[in-house]
Amino acid sequence: MSKKNNPISIIEESFLSLKKYLETNINSNEAVFTASFISNLHKETTSILEICNVLNQDTDFIQKINQAVNPVFSKGLLFKAEHFFLSDIINLYEREPGQKNEKQEFVVAYYYDVLRNKHFADENSANELNQLVFTTEFKNHLLKIKKENKIIASNAYQNQYLLPEIVEKKHNKADEILNKYQNFIQFAFDKKFENVTAFNNYLGLNFNKSKTDKKEIDHLPKEDSLEKVLKELNELVGLAEVKKDVSELINLLEIQKKRSKQGLKNVEITLHTVFLGPPGTGKTSVARLLSRIFKHLGFLSKGQMFETDREGLVAGYVGQTATKVDAAVESSLGGVLFVDEAYALSQNAFGNDYGAEAVNTLLKRMEDHREDLAVVVAGYTEPMKIFIESNPGLRSRFNRYFHFSHFTPQELFQIFESFCSKSDFIIADDAKEKLTDTFDLLYESKNESFGNARVVRNLFEKCVQNQANRIVKLKKITNKVLKTLTEEDIPEPKETEQNVNLELKNKES
């Protein structure tokens, strides 16, 4: 990676080799690691760097893992495999605050030193290094490492351990690579795992799920009607601007139908639409409703929605991408093809990337089936604008934009109430006050990747868990007790903010 593409700064001198930071008045009798540990850490680190080098040669893998990074955070820069591993071990170090120790801190600093300065701390300096890890300078250095090297995922609730997750999905040597990954974690952090499944569960990785491409088809409900669809749309929390846009589009399509019946000419109206906005703001839900609206107005024959993303459209070999796009289009005919995070199709960092092929194939199929296919592309605002402007065909076919905004604190509270209503819970008054404070704080500190409704759902599930822990030991559990969420069940606002706002958490680490 060239220097301009490297988002992690390089310090000029190896910190772990500097004796000037040693304070003469520090004489810790506690040896947190031995020379043998440093020697073995050297071997484990070398093994990790070897697999990182293998991964870096796989352009498809590097492309895929960088697509999982928040585009606002990455600013178009690319991370290599070793950067993701550094982020992973930082997250692992921070995971269990009650078990942190100087040995773990040394591991993080050691790997960073190797990565940034090509320097392996000398095992013969074990005594000095054991003193160094207790110095203020070392603690400050560690804070700097953590602050500058944690990678933020594109989805606030995406698994933060990106390297093992993407390796398992995208690499043919996944088992070998993940075994070395596990060995490093077990050695460096004194974690013992009975088997691979236990290790995967510890990281929150679900490797038992289907490895097929992401595909989801939503068919029309029974006895559906335009009135039912509009009622569902209006019942969605917030989205005032989107609801207005949909209403105006319906008016336009209705008049087009009347003009056609009168034998009048019509201007060509495209159903293809761009959804712009942060995650968790209802883009997928509105796309489902649009597909049904187009059906009831007679502009689509079936009204189903087929959902996919880059992984469902782009293959790693010549000729396969067009086949995947064709399959997605075939499943969407008569309805809506919804492409989430569509900007990923144009994030081409390598000459042999097939994202451009997917775009060109899709544009051709949109023209072939223009009478009975609507394509909705969605994603973060700025990356999506760049995506549309990157191709003249996209600019000409997508000229309708729906803007989805972050939910206000009041709307976030309404969403929480809706979750409660659907699950037979009620909110005590003291809990309402705490929730109000929470949503105010979340809104104030939000960033582009703030998960909105997804954040609310996670908070709701956490509150339900807290309530269960609180009442399970009660001698008498009434219906009201089972239904009521109290102030005690709501996490502290600051705690919730730190858990869901990754950008803020990164700055405070």
PESUL-V766658 format. One record per backbone hydrogen bond with DSSP energy under -0.5 kcal/mol. CO is the residue of the C=O (numbers start at 0). NH is the residue of the N-H. If there is no record, write none. Layout:
((CO,NH) (CO,NH))
This chain:
((1,4) (1,5) (2,5) (4,6) (4,77) (6,8) (13,16) (14,17) (16,18) (18,21) (22,25) (24,26) (28,30) (29,31) (33,37) (34,38) (35,39) (36,40) (37,41) (38,42) (39,43) (40,44) (41,45) (42,46) (43,47) (44,48) (45,49) (46,50) (47,51) (48,52) (49,53) (50,54) (51,55) (52,56) (53,56) (54,57) (56,58) (57,61) (58,62) (59,63) (60,64) (61,65) (62,66) (63,67) (64,67) (65,68) (67,153) (69,72) (69,73) (70,74) (73,76) (79,82) (79,83) (80,84) (81,85) (82,86) (83,87) (84,88) (85,89) (86,90) (87,91) (88,92) (89,93) (90,94) (91,95) (94,96) (95,98) (96,99) (100,104) (101,105) (102,106) (103,107) (104,108) (105,109) (106,110) (107,111) (108,112) (109,113) (110,114) (111,115) (112,116) (112,118) (113,117) (118,120) (121,124) (122,125) (124,128) (125,129) (126,130) (127,131) (128,132) (130,133) (131,134) (134,138) (135,139) (136,140) (137,141) (138,142) (139,143) (140,144) (141,145) (142,146) (143,147) (144,148) (145,149) (148,150) (150,152) (151,69) (154,157) (159,161) (160,164) (161,165) (162,166) (163,167) (164,168) (165,169) (166,170) (170,173) (172,176) (173,177) (174,178) (175,179) (176,180) (177,181) (178,182) (179,183) (180,184) (181,185) (182,186) (183,187) (184,188) (184,190) (185,189) (185,190) (194,198) (195,199) (196,200) (197,201) (198,202) (199,203) (199,204) (200,203) (204,206) (205,208) (215,217) (215,306) (216,218) (217,304) (220,223) (224,228) (225,229) (226,230) (227,231) (228,232) (229,233) (230,234) (231,235) (232,235) (238,242) (239,243) (240,244) (241,245) (242,246) (243,247) (244,248) (245,249) (246,250) (247,251) (248,252) (249,253) (250,254) (251,255) (252,256) (253,257) (254,258) (255,259) (256,260) (257,261) (258,263) (259,262) (267,269) (272,376) (273,275) (273,401) (274,378) (275,403) (277,280) (279,452) (281,285) (282,286) (283,287) (284,288) (285,289) (286,290) (287,291) (288,292) (289,293) (290,294) (291,295) (292,296) (293,298) (293,299) (294,297) (303,335) (304,217) (304,306) (305,337) (306,215) (307,339) (308,311) (308,312) (309,312) (309,313) (316,319) (316,320) (318,322) (319,323) (320,324) (321,325) (322,326) (323,327) (324,328) (325,329) (326,330) (327,331) (328,331) (328,332) (331,334) (333,301) (333,302) (334,373) (335,305) (335,337) (336,338) (336,375) (337,307) (337,339) (338,341) (338,377) (340,343) (341,344) (342,345) (343,346) (345,347) (346,348) (349,352) (353,357) (354,358) (355,359) (356,360) (357,361) (358,362) (359,363) (360,364) (361,365) (362,366) (363,367) (364,368) (366,369) (368,371) (371,333) (373,336) (374,272) (374,376) (375,338) (376,274) (377,341) (378,276) (379,383) (380,384) (381,385) (382,386) (383,387) (384,388) (385,389) (386,389) (387,390) (390,394) (391,395) (392,396) (393,397) (396,398) (398,400) (399,273) (401,275) (401,403) (402,404) (407,411) (408,412) (409,413) (410,414) (411,415) (412,416) (413,417) (414,418) (415,419) (416,420) (417,421) (418,422) (419,422) (419,424) (420,423) (425,427) (425,484) (427,431) (428,432) (429,433) (430,434) (431,435) (432,436) (433,437) (434,438) (435,439) (436,440) (437,441) (438,442) (439,443) (440,444) (442,445) (446,449) (448,155) (450,453) (451,454) (451,455) (452,456) (453,457) (454,458) (455,459) (456,460) (457,461) (458,462) (459,463) (460,464) (461,465) (462,466) (463,467) (464,468) (465,469) (466,470) (467,471) (470,473) (475,477) (477,481) (478,482) (479,483) (482,425) (483,485) (484,427) (485,488) (485,489) (486,489) (488,490) (491,495) (492,496) (493,497) (494,498) (495,499) (496,500) (499,501) (500,504) (501,505) (502,506) (503,507) (504,508))
